[in-house]
C-alpha cells in the first residue's frame, strides 16, 4: 500500500506541475443587427428609419457607415441616408421602451428623405448591404387601415370633463397583430406643484398601453393606459389617473396597429413577461434584425370643461 500511495502522490505532483502552453481566443463574428421601422399616418408620406449596429465584442463593433439601404414599394425604390445626429430618436420611443436596444450602443441611424408612397395593406421590401460583409433582406406588410370610433375618426382635438374616463375605441385593422396606445400627458407638474419637486410627475408623463390581439380594439384612458408605467409615481398622481385627467391638462395620444414582424421582435417586457424571445424578419448573410411597420392615428385630448362648446366633446 505504501508504494501505491507514493506512486499516487507522485502522479498528483506531476499533474499539478503541468502548464498550459497557449490559449486561443476566437474573435466573435462581425454580425450586423438592423432594425428597420416604417410608419404611416393618414395621408402623410411614409416615415422610415433604420438603426444599424454590430454585435458587442466583434472587431467591427461601432458605427455602421456606408451601408446601402433600399426600400421598395411597388415599382419604386428609394435609398435611406445616414443621419448620425439623430440616433437617439432613430427607433420610436415606445419601441425603445420594449426592446432597450439603443441605450449605450454605438449604432448608426439612417432615414428616409425621399417620398415613398404605400397604402395600408401593401408590402414593402428592404435590402441592406454593408460593403460585401453583410447582406440582409426582408419584407413587411403595412397593417390595414382602421378608423377611430371614439374619438371620431379625423378629429384631431377634443375635450373631456375633469375626472372623466374616455373609452377609446377603433375598428379592427386587417393583418395587425397588436395595438399600441401611447399618451404623453402634459401639465401634471403644475397641478401637483404642492408636492416636493422629486415627487412631481415628469413633463410629459409618458404612458403606453398594449392590446395584444387583433380584435381587442378598446382601451379606457387614462385608467388602462400605462398601468406598468406608474410605479414610482406619487400616490396622489396614481389615484388621479384611475379616475381621469385633472382640469387644465392635455394628452397627445396615438393608436398604432403594428404588424407581425414588430410583435415577434419585441416579445419582451410587456409583450412577453416571461422573457425575451425574438423572431427575426431580416435574413441573409452575416446579420439579423427586423423590418416592422405600423399604422398610426394621432389626436389631442384636453381636460377643460370651458372649451367643450368650442372644440367638441371626445365622446359625442
GUPAPA-130397 format. One line per field, with one value per residue (C-alpha): residue number from 0; residue in one letter; x, y, z. Coordinates in steps of 0.02 Angstrom, whole numbers, plus 50000, padded with zeros to 5 digits. Last residue first. Example, Ala and Ser with C-alpha at 12.3 -4.5 7.8 and 13.67 -1.06 7.14 Angstrom:
BEGIN
n <- [1, 0];
res <- [S, A];
x <- [50684, 50615];
y <- [49947, 49775];
z <- [50357, 50390];
END
This chain:
BEGIN
n <- [315, 314, 313, 312, 311, 310, 309, 308, 307, 306, 305, 304, 303, 302, 301, 300, 299, 298, 297, 296, 295, 294, 293, 292, 291, 290, 289, 288, 287, 286, 285, 284, 283, 282, 281, 280, 279, 278, 277, 276, 275, 274, 273, 272, 271, 270, 269, 268, 267, 266, 265, 264, 263, 262, 261, 260, 259, 258, 257, 256, 255, 254, 253, 252, 251, 250, 249, 248, 247, 246, 245, 244, 243, 242, 241, 240, 239, 238, 237, 236, 235, 234, 233, 232, 231, 230, 229, 228, 227, 226, 225, 224, 223, 222, 221, 220, 219, 218, 217, 216, 215, 214, 213, 212, 211, 210, 209, 208, 207, 206, 205, 204, 203, 202, 201, 200, 199, 198, 197, 196, 195, 194, 193, 192, 191, 190, 189, 188, 187, 186, 185, 184, 183, 182, 181, 180, 179, 178, 177, 176, 175, 174, 173, 172, 171, 170, 169, 168, 167, 166, 165, 164, 163, 162, 161, 160, 159, 158, 157, 156, 155, 154, 153, 152, 151, 150, 149, 148, 147, 146, 145, 144, 143, 142, 141, 140, 139, 138, 137, 136, 135, 134, 133, 132, 131, 130, 129, 128, 127, 126, 125, 124, 123, 122, 121, 120, 119, 118, 117, 116, 115, 114, 113, 112, 111, 110, 109, 108, 107, 106, 105, 104, 103, 102, 101, 100, 99, 98, 97, 96, 95, 94, 93, 92, 91, 90, 89, 88, 87, 86, 85, 84, 83, 82, 81, 80, 79, 78, 77, 76, 75, 74, 73, 72, 71, 70, 69, 68, 67, 66, 65, 64, 63, 62, 61, 60, 59, 58, 57, 56, 55, 54, 53, 52, 51, 50, 49, 48, 47, 46, 45, 44, 43, 42, 41, 40, 39, 38, 37, 36, 35, 34, 33, 32, 31, 30, 29, 28, 27, 26, 25, 24, 23, 22, 21, 20, 19, 18, 17, 16, 15, 14, 13, 12, 11, 10, 9, 8, 7, 6, 5, 4, 3, 2, 1, 0];
res <- [X, X, X, X, X, X, X, X, X, X, X, X, X, X, X, X, X, X, X, X, X, X, X, X, X, X, X, X, X, X, X, X, X, X, X, X, X, X, X, X, X, X, X, X, X, X, X, X, X, X, X, X, X, X, X, X, X, X, X, X, X, X, X, X, X, X, X, X, X, X, X, X, X, X, X, X, X, X, X, X, X, X, X, X, X, X, X, X, X, X, X, X, X, X, X, X, X, X, X, X, X, X, X, X, X, X, X, X, X, X, X, X, X, X, X, X, X, X, X, X, X, X, X, X, X, X, X, X, X, X, X, X, X, X, X, X, X, X, X, X, X, X, X, X, X, X, X, X, X, X, X, X, X, X, X, X, X, X, X, X, X, X, X, X, X, X, X, X, X, X, X, X, X, X, X, X, X, X, X, X, X, X, X, X, X, X, X, X, X, X, X, X, X, X, X, X, X, X, X, X, X, X, X, X, X, X, X, X, X, X, X, X, X, X, X, X, X, X, X, X, X, X, X, X, X, X, X, X, X, X, X, X, X, X, X, X, X, X, X, X, X, X, X, X, X, X, X, X, X, X, X, X, X, X, X, X, X, X, X, X, X, X, X, X, X, X, X, X, X, X, X, X, X, X, X, X, X, X, X, X, X, X, X, X, X, X, X, X, X, X, X, X, X, X, X, X, X, X, X, X, X, X, X, X, X, X, X, X, X, X, X, X, X, X, X, X];
x <- [46500, 46626, 46779, 46675, 46683, 46805, 46709, 46567, 46684, 46810, 46760, 46760, 46947, 47034, 47105, 47133, 47247, 47246, 47358, 47313, 47457, 47488, 47636, 47780, 47921, 48081, 48183, 48358, 48492, 48668, 48812, 48721, 48534, 48377, 48280, 48115, 48194, 48099, 48143, 48108, 48148, 48074, 47921, 47831, 47817, 47741, 47750, 47938, 47997, 47923, 47983, 48043, 47888, 47773, 47867, 47862, 47677, 47623, 47575, 47412, 47453, 47342, 47420, 47377, 47442, 47366, 47315, 47294, 47188, 47073, 47135, 47135, 47029, 46976, 47122, 47245, 47204, 47247, 47424, 47452, 47402, 47503, 47662, 47728, 47859, 47758, 47651, 47724, 47653, 47475, 47518, 47346, 47204, 47144, 47189, 47101, 46999, 47054, 46956, 47001, 47047, 47012, 47193, 47255, 47394, 47312, 47454, 47459, 47600, 47606, 47730, 47715, 47770, 47842, 47885, 47767, 47806, 47881, 48061, 47998, 47908, 47720, 47618, 47656, 47543, 47431, 47579, 47680, 47530, 47547, 47562, 47513, 47604, 47496, 47538, 47414, 47496, 47387, 47433, 47445, 47376, 47341, 47174, 47147, 46992, 46889, 46930, 46884, 46949, 46843, 46873, 46861, 46810, 46892, 46886, 46773, 46839, 46886, 46926, 47062, 47120, 46951, 46977, 46895, 46775, 46852, 46795, 46762, 46938, 46955, 47066, 47178, 47261, 47431, 47579, 47654, 47837, 47977, 48157, 48333, 48505, 48680, 48831, 49017, 49010, 49019, 48864, 48712, 48533, 48382, 48206, 48037, 47869, 47702, 47537, 47394, 47385, 47443, 47622, 47704, 47889, 47947, 48132, 48216, 48206, 48322, 48479, 48543, 48711, 48748, 48863, 48756, 48727, 48537, 48480, 48422, 48300, 48174, 48004, 48039, 48140, 47987, 47884, 48013, 48021, 48196, 48303, 48266, 48430, 48525, 48478, 48650, 48703, 48582, 48642, 48529, 48392, 48376, 48217, 48136, 47977, 47888, 47777, 47859, 48046, 48159, 48347, 48485, 48667, 48778, 48917, 48944, 48900, 48956, 49035, 49086, 49194, 49308, 49160, 49131, 48955, 48860, 48865, 48749, 48618, 48461, 48349, 48214, 48058, 47915, 47792, 47711, 47560, 47383, 47343, 47496, 47612, 47765, 47907, 48036, 48200, 48309, 48474, 48599, 48759, 48868, 49056, 49091, 49169, 49359, 49415, 49528, 49672, 49762, 49943, 50066, 49956, 50066, 50080, 50160, 49997, 49984, 50161, 50129, 49968, 50059, 50199, 50071, 49987, 50151, 50195, 50023, 50039, 50211, 50141, 50000];
y <- [53142, 53060, 53170, 53326, 53473, 53615, 53773, 53708, 53592, 53730, 53776, 53594, 53578, 53410, 53422, 53269, 53276, 53159, 53039, 52883, 52765, 52622, 52513, 52427, 52310, 52259, 52162, 52101, 51979, 51978, 51889, 51844, 51840, 51859, 52004, 51957, 51899, 51804, 51863, 51789, 51898, 51841, 51781, 51948, 51937, 52091, 52190, 52164, 52057, 51996, 52148, 52053, 51945, 52095, 52201, 52067, 52030, 52208, 52352, 52450, 52615, 52724, 52891, 53011, 53185, 53222, 53389, 53457, 53602, 53501, 53334, 53184, 53033, 52919, 52797, 52931, 53030, 52882, 52869, 53057, 53069, 52913, 52989, 52900, 52765, 52630, 52715, 52646, 52471, 52536, 52631, 52654, 52569, 52714, 52855, 52816, 52656, 52541, 52461, 52369, 52194, 52108, 52100, 52042, 52104, 52268, 52368, 52528, 52655, 52806, 52951, 53089, 53249, 53332, 53209, 53184, 53280, 53181, 53246, 53425, 53408, 53408, 53569, 53591, 53443, 53526, 53618, 53457, 53375, 53500, 53372, 53190, 53098, 52951, 52793, 52659, 52511, 52388, 52208, 52080, 52189, 52097, 52186, 52329, 52314, 52471, 52590, 52625, 52740, 52740, 52910, 52914, 53083, 53162, 53336, 53338, 53285, 53386, 53352, 53391, 53297, 53228, 53127, 52971, 53006, 52999, 52865, 52771, 52787, 52710, 52570, 52544, 52376, 52342, 52384, 52222, 52194, 52118, 52065, 52059, 52065, 52068, 52082, 52097, 52149, 52333, 52332, 52288, 52307, 52271, 52312, 52262, 52346, 52255, 52349, 52326, 52511, 52614, 52647, 52801, 52837, 53017, 53043, 53076, 52904, 52894, 52802, 52793, 52722, 52611, 52636, 52561, 52636, 52634, 52589, 52411, 52440, 52324, 52372, 52552, 52578, 52533, 52660, 52794, 52757, 52699, 52831, 52957, 52935, 52920, 53093, 53165, 53006, 53033, 52918, 52910, 52785, 52741, 52737, 52607, 52623, 52483, 52427, 52480, 52457, 52517, 52520, 52526, 52535, 52546, 52674, 52685, 52557, 52640, 52527, 52347, 52295, 52181, 52094, 52111, 52183, 52136, 52265, 52413, 52476, 52578, 52600, 52733, 52755, 52880, 52858, 53010, 53087, 53038, 52959, 52913, 52777, 52713, 52603, 52532, 52449, 52372, 52301, 52194, 52155, 52011, 52026, 51852, 51848, 51838, 51666, 51653, 51530, 51489, 51431, 51317, 51259, 51205, 51037, 51037, 50999, 50839, 50785, 50812, 50712, 50568, 50574, 50565, 50416, 50323, 50350, 50290, 50135, 50101, 50120, 50000];
z <- [48550, 48666, 48635, 48664, 48545, 48517, 48557, 48666, 48759, 48794, 48973, 49028, 49001, 49002, 48826, 48716, 48564, 48414, 48319, 48218, 48172, 48051, 48095, 48010, 48058, 47971, 48097, 48128, 48075, 48008, 47924, 47761, 47734, 47837, 47909, 47993, 48156, 48292, 48465, 48636, 48787, 48949, 49043, 49026, 48835, 48757, 48920, 48931, 48788, 48626, 48530, 48376, 48356, 48384, 48257, 48123, 48149, 48109, 48222, 48231, 48316, 48425, 48467, 48607, 48649, 48819, 48895, 49071, 49130, 49244, 49309, 49193, 49232, 49375, 49388, 49336, 49493, 49605, 49537, 49543, 49726, 49769, 49700, 49546, 49572, 49487, 49357, 49196, 49224, 49211, 49054, 48980, 49073, 49184, 49064, 48953, 48937, 48797, 48656, 48496, 48553, 48386, 48326, 48495, 48607, 48658, 48735, 48837, 48847, 48963, 48953, 49083, 48998, 49097, 49236, 49385, 49545, 49689, 49671, 49667, 49833, 49804, 49804, 49619, 49582, 49452, 49376, 49361, 49277, 49135, 48993, 48971, 48831, 48781, 48684, 48632, 48545, 48451, 48411, 48272, 48133, 47969, 47946, 48067, 48177, 48205, 48346, 48526, 48662, 48818, 48896, 49085, 49155, 49308, 49230, 49080, 48912, 48759, 48577, 48452, 48296, 48246, 48086, 48153, 48296, 48469, 48497, 48336, 48266, 48095, 48033, 47883, 47855, 47930, 47817, 47755, 47794, 47692, 47719, 47650, 47730, 47657, 47769, 47733, 47549, 47594, 47704, 47602, 47665, 47555, 47613, 47543, 47571, 47552, 47541, 47664, 47706, 47557, 47505, 47431, 47451, 47455, 47478, 47646, 47726, 47875, 47926, 48106, 48157, 48305, 48453, 48591, 48763, 48752, 48577, 48608, 48754, 48666, 48737, 48792, 48633, 48530, 48627, 48587, 48400, 48349, 48264, 48401, 48496, 48332, 48273, 48232, 48141, 47994, 47855, 47702, 47658, 47474, 47370, 47259, 47156, 47060, 47203, 47365, 47379, 47519, 47492, 47622, 47562, 47716, 47712, 47899, 48031, 48192, 48324, 48340, 48191, 48290, 48371, 48557, 48552, 48395, 48258, 48239, 48118, 48154, 48003, 47992, 47887, 47884, 47743, 47666, 47755, 47703, 47871, 47973, 47906, 47997, 47939, 48059, 48010, 48145, 48086, 48183, 48088, 48149, 48139, 48207, 48379, 48382, 48438, 48588, 48584, 48745, 48746, 48835, 48976, 49119, 49203, 49376, 49463, 49363, 49405, 49589, 49583, 49499, 49626, 49766, 49684, 49663, 49846, 49900, 49792, 49865, 50042, 50000];
END
